[in-house]
Each structure stands twice: as C-alpha cells, then as structure tokens.
C-alpha cells in the first residue's frame, strides 16, 4: 500500500485519537482498546515506511496514549468526576420510569399505612411491635417523645444505623432480581411501616416534634430506599424485557446500570446514618433550624436526582453510558487483560459461574454430605437439637455462626475450613486454567495439595469473622473478606508462600481498595439474599413433603430434619463462598493491570515486530 493511501485510509481514526487525548476526562479503558489499533498501524509503518514522517507521528501518538493510560489508571480523578457529573445523571434519566414507579409505590404504601392506623388503632402494634410502641408511649408521657434517638452513643449508633440502612437499601436493590417485584415488595413493607410510624405520633398529638426529628435523617434515608427500589426495578427490567438479547445478556446490562445507581446512593446512606447518630438526638434545636435542614436535604435530592438529569439530557451527555454493550452471541468470553469496573467484574462472575456450575454444585453437595457425616459421628448432643433456626425472615442468617462454631461439635471450625476451602478450590482452579493454561502443564497432586494448604489460612479467617455473630459481622465480612479472598487467589495463582502472597495482596490494593469494596458490598448482600432462601416457605414445604413420605417416629424425624437443614445450610454457604472467591480471583486481574499493566507492556514489546503483508498480519 502506498503511504498516501495508508494515511488517507486511517487519518480519521488518528484524528479521533487526538481528540480523545485532548479531552481531560478521557477514559483509560477506551484508550486501551484504541491503543491496540495504534500499535498495529505503527508496526505496519515501521515495516513499510521506516524513514517517513508517518512513522514518527504514530510513534509519538502511541507514546501519548500509553502515558495517558498509565496516568489515568493510577489517578482516575477524571473518571471519578465524570461518574458524578455525567454518567450517574444519565443512568438516572434513562431509568426515570423506574424512579416514578418506585416513588409512587412507596408513597401509596405510606398512605395505606396511615389509613390502616386510622381504621385500626392496634395496627401500629402489628407493624412496629408491642415493645417499641410501649416504649414510645412511655417516652411521650415523660415529655421526651424522641428519647429513642438518645439512648446510645453517637459512634455506636451511627455505625449500627449505617450498616442497617446499607443492608435495607441493597436488599431492596437485590430483590429486584425477581423481575423487579421483590424491590416493590420491600418498598411496600417500608412504606407501610413509615406511614404507621408517622401516624402513630399524629394520634398522640406530637406530630410537629416527630416530623422534625424523624425527617432530619429520614429525608436522605427514605430517598435512598426509594432510589434503591428504582435501581432494583432497573435490574429486573432486563429479565422482563430482554429485547433482542438473551435474558442473561439483558440482565447483565440492566444489573450493571442498577449497580452503578446503587454506588451513587452509598454516600447518601452513610451520611444519613451519621446524621441520625450525631444530629437527630438534638431535639432541643430550634424548629426553624431543623425545618431548614430538612428542606436543604430534600432540595439536594430533588435537585441532583430529578432536575439535574433532565437538564443534562437537554444539554446532551458527553458520551453514552459505558459497560452497557455486550456481544450479540451467547458465548461470552472473559477478558483478563484490561481494567474493569466493579460492575464489569460482577457481570464476569456470573458468566464464569455459569461455566463451572456443574462442578460447583457437585462440590457444594459433597461439602454438605461430608458435614452431615462429621456432625453425625462427633456431636455431643442429640441430633434433633443440634441445628435449628427461628422461623422468621432471615432467621437462618441470625444463627449462621452455628455452622462455624458449636460447643457440642469440638472440631467443627477445622472441619468447616477444610470443606469450604475444598469448595472454593474447585472453581478457582478452573479460573486459573481459563486465564493461563500453561501453568497447569504437567502439574501433579503435590502441586494441588500445596496450593490447597496455602488457601487454608485466608479461608479460616473468613470463617472466624462469621463466628463473631454480632451486629458488626456484616461490616467485617464486607470490608475484610475481599482482602482474604484476594490473598487466597494470589497464593494459588502466583505460586508463592502465604507471606509473599500477603505482601503482593497489599501491593495490589494500594490505592485501589475501593474497587474491591464496591464489588463486595454487592456480593455480600447478594449472598445474604441467596442464603435467605433457607427461610422461604418453599424449602420448609419440601421438608414437610419428606416427612410425609417417611414413616418415622417424631424424634427420628426431627433428627432427619436437623441433618437436612445442616446439609442445605452448608450447601448454600458453599455457593455464597464460591461467589466471593470468584470475585476475588477476577478482581485480581484488574488490580494487576492497574498496578503493573502486564498486558499493556506485552503489547508495547511487540510494536514493530509483527509481519504484515499489504496491511494483513502474516500467518506464522
């Protein structure tokens, strides 16, 4: 090809590169994709035009792209600003119908709660519980209706409330996986509760005091729940209306969009918890000040989530939302060579989960069976009383620590760690084979056994966190398990000892821990919802069917049900652990690319080394 034709054919593409490089908020991931094309052109020019200016021009352009990728991947400040000023408002605007539905469902439910209280004076006791109602009545009679907000210390109350609000918000979002109906159900439940709570104070003649106190923090808190409901409905839309894509592909797109909206409200939830713990308790503050503060919070929510997205839409967004396009075929491959957002990693987790589902189910079933055998032969109390949980929503979750530590099973922690390590070892082996098959050439059982043992310490520490069984367990599991699962994968993938692996883990998360936290907040809550299946009527109905078909005495039947409950619990715990382990493994490749850019360096090494024949890469 003549040089003039080569330039004419590619000049528009090169101009686009120059425009992207001049833009301050340039996207490093997009630059990385375009960089491949530039290096190919440079390689061609070095082969056919070694002494021409076009080669110098392309070499300079490639250097600028590399510098931009490296700089932006480490700082990412421009990406941070872009998310809050353009991407999130665009996602909110695109999901405006879901926002309207979520708001309408909550307000209607709130009105139903108030109307129910008016028609039935006992309704608040049904919704809020006798203990809470009696305590509130006592506070009203003592002259301090809002004393409940002053009973605990600021820090403890703020942390506890923040954890609870995060849980409720992500529960609202996560249940959107049930075609959006689950999110609507949580909105209805919370709306009725808020309506009943507020009307209870109206009936007691303390409306103004309750309104100013409750909505000091409630403006942001309730707004976050409504937005979480909209995010959940957005996620569910992919399953209900897949369009021309498969349901899995459509769900991956909608889940990413919903997840990004959830990241947007996380700071609001934290701020609401801080306000409730530190500011709400000052009920002696003048009414005007408190009313002004509520108005300011409401103005912020309406301004940023309603008015600003509409204004941006009229002006035109800078670029379409990233991470919402998938290949049209059903066979999706995982790219290990580029930096990915938490949403992309989340999507890859379930793509990979689908690939190894059969192996994971077999490993989880084996863990459940072995656990039951262990319990049967080592328990120091009757089997019918060994395992149980309250018959209520998330009752199983409240006693999940019994499968990690129990006085009547002295070696339970050891057995638990051995089994859970076995379960996560299976998919991580497949993940490493998928990422780098050469590492498994001529490997023997010694290799696998050694790497299994190196994973025992990180997995045992995750089990230790669950053993705490306290209100802060959720926070510990969310913020510490990402580090532990990443450590386990580093030990295995890089074939280093546990101390070298820990050092490499800290090196990878230095300045990038937010990627792991963003991913694991969602994974932990998805895991909680998944494990909550044990509390559903469907499972208990299945247990009842087994009882109907077994002619056993009640004591023997109770033993069977106890073992069935243990098997089911370990089975689901194993599946949740697999999700966490895969998340850590896939996050490793993104963190590695951010810190060391191995794939980028590899492409640079091959600049000018590819053989070309008239613009086509030669075989061999």
KABELMO-V649384 format. One record per residue. N is the residue number from 1. RES is the residue in three letters. PSI is psi in radians with two decimals (NA if undefined). Layout:
# KABELMO-V649384
<<N;RES;PSI> <N;RES;PSI>>
This chain:
# KABELMO-V649384
<<1;UNK;2.33> <2;UNK;2.64> <3;UNK;-0.71> <4;UNK;-0.69> <5;UNK;-0.68> <6;UNK;-0.77> <7;UNK;-0.77> <8;UNK;-0.65> <9;UNK;-0.52> <10;UNK;-0.04> <11;UNK;-0.60> <12;UNK;-0.68> <13;UNK;-0.71> <14;UNK;-0.64> <15;UNK;-0.67> <16;UNK;-0.70> <17;UNK;-0.79> <18;UNK;-0.68> <19;UNK;-0.72> <20;UNK;-0.71> <21;UNK;-0.55> <22;UNK;-0.40> <23;UNK;2.20> <24;UNK;-0.58> <25;UNK;0.60> <26;UNK;2.52> <27;UNK;2.04> <28;UNK;-0.57> <29;UNK;-0.70> <30;UNK;-0.70> <31;UNK;-0.69> <32;UNK;-0.73> <33;UNK;-0.75> <34;UNK;-0.49> <35;UNK;-0.59> <36;UNK;-0.74> <37;UNK;-0.71> <38;UNK;-0.79> <39;UNK;-0.60> <40;UNK;-0.77> <41;UNK;-0.70> <42;UNK;-0.73> <43;UNK;-0.74> <44;UNK;-0.76> <45;UNK;-0.59> <46;UNK;-0.51> <47;UNK;-0.75> <48;UNK;-0.39> <49;UNK;1.00> <50;UNK;-0.46> <51;UNK;0.37> <52;UNK;2.79> <53;UNK;-0.46> <54;UNK;-0.61> <55;UNK;-0.72> <56;UNK;-0.74> <57;UNK;-0.83> <58;UNK;-0.62> <59;UNK;-0.75> <60;UNK;-0.72> <61;UNK;-0.72> <62;UNK;-0.68> <63;UNK;-0.70> <64;UNK;-0.73> <65;UNK;-0.79> <66;UNK;-0.78> <67;UNK;-0.71> <68;UNK;-0.72> <69;UNK;-0.84> <70;UNK;-0.81> <71;UNK;-0.81> <72;UNK;-0.53> <73;UNK;-0.51> <74;UNK;-0.65> <75;UNK;-0.92> <76;UNK;0.28> <77;UNK;-0.67> <78;UNK;-0.69> <79;UNK;-0.66> <80;UNK;-0.81> <81;UNK;-0.73> <82;UNK;-0.69> <83;UNK;-0.79> <84;UNK;-0.50> <85;UNK;-0.35> <86;UNK;-0.88> <87;UNK;-0.88> <88;UNK;-0.80> <89;UNK;-0.62> <90;UNK;-0.72> <91;UNK;-0.73> <92;UNK;-0.75> <93;UNK;-0.75> <94;UNK;-0.48> <95;UNK;0.38> <96;UNK;-0.57> <97;UNK;-0.71> <98;UNK;-0.65> <99;UNK;-0.73> <100;UNK;-0.77> <101;UNK;-0.78> <102;UNK;-0.78> <103;UNK;-0.77> <104;UNK;-0.73> <105;UNK;-0.77> <106;UNK;-0.82> <107;UNK;-0.75> <108;UNK;-0.73> <109;UNK;-0.67> <110;UNK;-0.74> <111;UNK;-0.64> <112;UNK;-0.72> <113;UNK;-0.72> <114;UNK;-0.75> <115;UNK;-0.68> <116;UNK;-0.66> <117;UNK;-0.67> <118;UNK;-0.68> <119;UNK;-0.51> <120;UNK;1.79> <121;UNK;-0.35> <122;UNK;-0.08> <123;UNK;-0.70> <124;UNK;-0.60> <125;UNK;-0.59> <126;UNK;-0.71> <127;UNK;-0.80> <128;UNK;-0.35> <129;UNK;2.57> <130;UNK;-0.72> <131;UNK;-0.78> <132;UNK;-0.72> <133;UNK;-0.79> <134;UNK;-0.71> <135;UNK;-0.73> <136;UNK;-0.70> <137;UNK;-0.73> <138;UNK;-0.69> <139;UNK;-0.70> <140;UNK;-0.76> <141;UNK;-0.49> <142;UNK;-0.09> <143;UNK;0.10> <144;UNK;1.39> <145;UNK;-0.49> <146;UNK;0.47> <147;UNK;-0.36> <148;UNK;-0.47> <149;UNK;0.04> <150;UNK;0.06> <151;UNK;-0.51> <152;UNK;2.85> <153;UNK;2.75> <154;UNK;-0.88> <155;UNK;-0.87> <156;UNK;-0.73> <157;UNK;-0.74> <158;UNK;-0.79> <159;UNK;-0.76> <160;UNK;-0.76> <161;UNK;-0.71> <162;UNK;-0.78> <163;UNK;-0.75> <164;UNK;-0.74> <165;UNK;-0.67> <166;UNK;-0.73> <167;UNK;-0.83> <168;UNK;-0.74> <169;UNK;-0.81> <170;UNK;-0.45> <171;UNK;-0.80> <172;UNK;-0.76> <173;UNK;-0.85> <174;UNK;-0.63> <175;UNK;-0.13> <176;UNK;-0.26> <177;UNK;-0.39> <178;UNK;1.02> <179;UNK;0.45> <180;UNK;-0.27> <181;UNK;-0.65> <182;UNK;-0.71> <183;UNK;-0.74> <184;UNK;-0.66> <185;UNK;-0.75> <186;UNK;-0.68> <187;UNK;-0.74> <188;UNK;-0.80> <189;UNK;-0.82> <190;UNK;-0.62> <191;UNK;-0.79> <192;UNK;-0.71> <193;UNK;-0.81> <194;UNK;-0.73> <195;UNK;-0.78> <196;UNK;-0.71> <197;UNK;-0.83> <198;UNK;-0.72> <199;UNK;-0.52> <200;UNK;-0.73> <201;UNK;-0.54> <202;UNK;-0.78> <203;UNK;-0.54> <204;UNK;0.01> <205;UNK;0.37> <206;UNK;0.74> <207;UNK;-0.90> <208;UNK;-0.80> <209;UNK;-0.74> <210;UNK;-0.71> <211;UNK;-0.85> <212;UNK;-0.54> <213;UNK;-0.88> <214;UNK;-0.77> <215;UNK;-0.02> <216;UNK;-0.78> <217;UNK;-0.45> <218;UNK;-0.44> <219;UNK;-0.84> <220;UNK;-0.70> <221;UNK;-0.85> <222;UNK;-0.65> <223;UNK;-0.71> <224;UNK;-0.67> <225;UNK;-0.70> <226;UNK;-0.74> <227;UNK;-0.67> <228;UNK;-0.66> <229;UNK;-0.70> <230;UNK;-0.69> <231;UNK;-0.71> <232;UNK;-0.71> <233;UNK;-0.63> <234;UNK;-0.75> <235;UNK;-0.74> <236;UNK;-0.39> <237;UNK;-0.59> <238;UNK;-0.53> <239;UNK;-0.60> <240;UNK;-0.73> <241;UNK;1.34> <242;UNK;-0.29> <243;UNK;-2.35> <244;UNK;-0.09> <245;UNK;2.90> <246;UNK;2.82> <247;UNK;-0.61> <248;UNK;-0.77> <249;UNK;-0.79> <250;UNK;-0.65> <251;UNK;-0.68> <252;UNK;-0.72> <253;UNK;-0.87> <254;UNK;-0.59> <255;UNK;-0.68> <256;UNK;-0.78> <257;UNK;-0.81> <258;UNK;-0.67> <259;UNK;-0.72> <260;UNK;-0.65> <261;UNK;-0.68> <262;UNK;-0.68> <263;UNK;-0.59> <264;UNK;-0.50> <265;UNK;-0.11> <266;UNK;-0.79> <267;UNK;-0.57> <268;UNK;-0.71> <269;UNK;-0.75> <270;UNK;-0.74> <271;UNK;-0.70> <272;UNK;-0.69> <273;UNK;-0.69> <274;UNK;-0.78> <275;UNK;-0.77> <276;UNK;-0.63> <277;UNK;-0.60> <278;UNK;-0.55> <279;UNK;-0.65> <280;UNK;-0.55> <281;UNK;-0.33> <282;UNK;1.24> <283;UNK;-0.21> <284;UNK;-0.06> <285;UNK;2.44> <286;UNK;2.48> <287;UNK;-0.65> <288;UNK;-0.73> <289;UNK;-0.79> <290;UNK;-0.71> <291;UNK;-0.70> <292;UNK;-0.66> <293;UNK;-0.75> <294;UNK;-0.75> <295;UNK;-0.70> <296;UNK;-0.73> <297;UNK;-0.77> <298;UNK;-0.71> <299;UNK;-0.69> <300;UNK;-0.83> <301;UNK;-0.85> <302;UNK;-0.71> <303;UNK;-0.81> <304;UNK;-0.67> <305;UNK;-0.14> <306;UNK;-1.05> <307;UNK;-0.84> <308;UNK;-0.77> <309;UNK;-0.65> <310;UNK;-0.74> <311;UNK;-0.76> <312;UNK;-0.66> <313;UNK;-0.67> <314;UNK;-0.64> <315;UNK;-0.52> <316;UNK;2.18> <317;UNK;2.69> <318;UNK;-0.72> <319;UNK;2.76> <320;UNK;2.72> <321;UNK;2.32> <322;UNK;2.92> <323;UNK;0.45> <324;UNK;0.19> <325;UNK;2.37> <326;UNK;2.73> <327;UNK;2.57> <328;UNK;-0.28> <329;UNK;2.91> <330;UNK;-0.35> <331;UNK;1.66> <332;UNK;2.29> <333;UNK;2.70> <334;UNK;2.19> <335;UNK;2.07> <336;UNK;0.03> <337;UNK;0.29> <338;UNK;2.84> <339;UNK;2.34> <340;UNK;2.64> <341;UNK;2.85> <342;UNK;-0.61> <343;UNK;-0.70> <344;UNK;-0.70> <345;UNK;-0.74> <346;UNK;-0.75> <347;UNK;-0.75> <348;UNK;-0.57> <349;UNK;-0.80> <350;UNK;-0.43> <351;UNK;-0.81> <352;UNK;-0.69> <353;UNK;-0.71> <354;UNK;-0.62> <355;UNK;-0.57> <356;UNK;0.37> <357;UNK;-0.76> <358;UNK;-0.80> <359;UNK;-0.69> <360;UNK;-0.76> <361;UNK;-0.71> <362;UNK;-0.75> <363;UNK;-0.74> <364;UNK;-0.69> <365;UNK;-0.74> <366;UNK;-0.71> <367;UNK;-0.73> <368;UNK;-0.74> <369;UNK;-0.81> <370;UNK;-0.62> <371;UNK;-0.77> <372;UNK;-0.69> <373;UNK;-0.77> <374;UNK;-0.81> <375;UNK;-0.68> <376;UNK;-0.70> <377;UNK;-0.25> <378;UNK;-0.16> <379;UNK;2.41> <380;UNK;0.35> <381;UNK;2.94> <382;UNK;2.44> <383;UNK;-0.54> <384;UNK;-0.29> <385;UNK;0.15> <386;UNK;-0.86> <387;UNK;2.34> <388;UNK;2.95> <389;UNK;2.74> <390;UNK;2.51> <391;UNK;1.27> <392;UNK;2.91> <393;UNK;2.25> <394;UNK;0.39> <395;UNK;-0.68> <396;UNK;-0.64> <397;UNK;-0.58> <398;UNK;-0.33> <399;UNK;0.43> <400;UNK;-0.41> <401;UNK;-0.27> <402;UNK;-0.32> <403;UNK;-0.02> <404;UNK;-0.47> <405;UNK;2.32> <406;UNK;2.30> <407;UNK;-0.66> <408;UNK;-0.08> <409;UNK;1.48> <410;UNK;-0.53> <411;UNK;0.33> <412;UNK;-0.81> <413;UNK;-0.70> <414;UNK;-0.83> <415;UNK;-0.71> <416;UNK;-0.82> <417;UNK;-0.74> <418;UNK;-0.73> <419;UNK;-0.79> <420;UNK;-0.61> <421;UNK;-0.69> <422;UNK;-0.76> <423;UNK;-0.80> <424;UNK;-0.40> <425;UNK;-0.59> <426;UNK;-0.99> <427;UNK;-0.56> <428;UNK;-0.58> <429;UNK;-0.77> <430;UNK;-0.65> <431;UNK;-0.75> <432;UNK;-0.67> <433;UNK;-0.69> <434;UNK;-0.66> <435;UNK;-0.62> <436;UNK;1.53> <437;UNK;-0.45> <438;UNK;-0.42> <439;UNK;-0.25> <440;UNK;0.30> <441;UNK;2.15> <442;UNK;0.64> <443;UNK;2.55> <444;UNK;-3.09> <445;UNK;-0.49> <446;UNK;-0.72> <447;UNK;-0.84> <448;UNK;-0.71> <449;UNK;-0.75> <450;UNK;-0.77> <451;UNK;-0.57> <452;UNK;-0.77> <453;UNK;-0.61> <454;UNK;-0.31> <455;UNK;-0.17> <456;UNK;-0.73> <457;UNK;-0.87> <458;UNK;-0.74> <459;UNK;-0.64> <460;UNK;-0.59> <461;UNK;-0.60> <462;UNK;-0.67> <463;UNK;-0.65> <464;UNK;-0.64> <465;UNK;-0.77> <466;UNK;-0.57> <467;UNK;-0.40> <468;UNK;-0.65> <469;UNK;0.67> <470;UNK;3.12> <471;UNK;-0.44> <472;UNK;0.02> <473;UNK;-0.70> <474;UNK;-0.78> <475;UNK;-0.77> <476;UNK;-0.78> <477;UNK;-0.64> <478;UNK;-0.70> <479;UNK;-0.29> <480;UNK;-0.61> <481;UNK;-0.55> <482;UNK;-0.75> <483;UNK;-0.73> <484;UNK;-0.76> <485;UNK;-0.62> <486;UNK;-0.73> <487;UNK;-0.79> <488;UNK;-0.73> <489;UNK;-0.70> <490;UNK;-0.77> <491;UNK;-0.72> <492;UNK;-0.89> <493;UNK;-0.73> <494;UNK;-0.06> <495;UNK;0.86> <496;UNK;2.91> <497;UNK;2.97> <498;UNK;-0.51> <499;UNK;-0.74> <500;UNK;-0.67> <501;UNK;-0.70> <502;UNK;-0.72> <503;UNK;-0.73> <504;UNK;-0.62> <505;UNK;-0.83> <506;UNK;-0.59> <507;UNK;-0.70> <508;UNK;-0.67> <509;UNK;-0.08> <510;UNK;1.94> <511;UNK;-0.04> <512;UNK;0.28> <513;UNK;-0.45> <514;UNK;-0.56> <515;UNK;-0.79> <516;UNK;-0.77> <517;UNK;-0.77> <518;UNK;-0.71> <519;UNK;-0.78> <520;UNK;-0.40> <521;UNK;-0.78> <522;UNK;-0.75> <523;UNK;-0.70> <524;UNK;-0.76> <525;UNK;-0.64> <526;UNK;-0.71> <527;UNK;-0.70> <528;UNK;-0.79> <529;UNK;-0.67> <530;UNK;-0.82> <531;UNK;-0.50> <532;UNK;-0.17> <533;UNK;-0.47> <534;UNK;-0.44> <535;UNK;-0.08> <536;UNK;2.72> <537;UNK;-0.58> <538;UNK;-0.79> <539;UNK;-0.75> <540;UNK;-0.57> <541;UNK;-0.66> <542;UNK;-0.73> <543;UNK;-0.70> <544;UNK;-0.68> <545;UNK;-0.67> <546;UNK;-0.73> <547;UNK;-0.63> <548;UNK;-0.47> <549;UNK;0.07> <550;UNK;2.19> <551;UNK;1.45> <552;UNK;2.73> <553;UNK;2.82> <554;UNK;-0.71> <555;UNK;-0.78> <556;UNK;-0.68> <557;UNK;-0.68> <558;UNK;-0.65> <559;UNK;-0.75> <560;UNK;-0.80> <561;UNK;-0.62> <562;UNK;-0.74> <563;UNK;-0.64> <564;UNK;-0.71> <565;UNK;-0.71> <566;UNK;-0.79> <567;UNK;-0.84> <568;UNK;-0.72> <569;UNK;-0.83> <570;UNK;-0.65> <571;UNK;-0.84> <572;UNK;-0.63> <573;UNK;-0.70> <574;UNK;-0.76> <575;UNK;-0.67> <576;UNK;-0.75> <577;UNK;-0.64> <578;UNK;-0.75> <579;UNK;-0.78> <580;UNK;-0.74> <581;UNK;-0.75> <582;UNK;-0.67> <583;UNK;-0.78> <584;UNK;-0.69> <585;UNK;-0.79> <586;UNK;-0.61> <587;UNK;-0.54> <588;UNK;-0.78> <589;UNK;-0.63> <590;UNK;-0.80> <591;UNK;-0.66> <592;UNK;-0.71> <593;UNK;-0.62> <594;UNK;-0.81> <595;UNK;-0.68> <596;UNK;-0.27> <597;UNK;0.90> <598;UNK;-0.71> <599;UNK;-0.63> <600;UNK;-0.75> <601;UNK;-0.63> <602;UNK;-0.69> <603;UNK;-0.65> <604;UNK;-0.67> <605;UNK;-0.54> <606;UNK;0.07> <607;UNK;2.20> <608;UNK;-0.04> <609;UNK;-0.16> <610;UNK;2.38> <611;UNK;2.26> <612;UNK;2.53> <613;UNK;1.83> <614;UNK;0.83> <615;UNK;-0.10> <616;UNK;2.46> <617;UNK;2.26> <618;UNK;2.52> <619;UNK;2.62> <620;UNK;NA>>
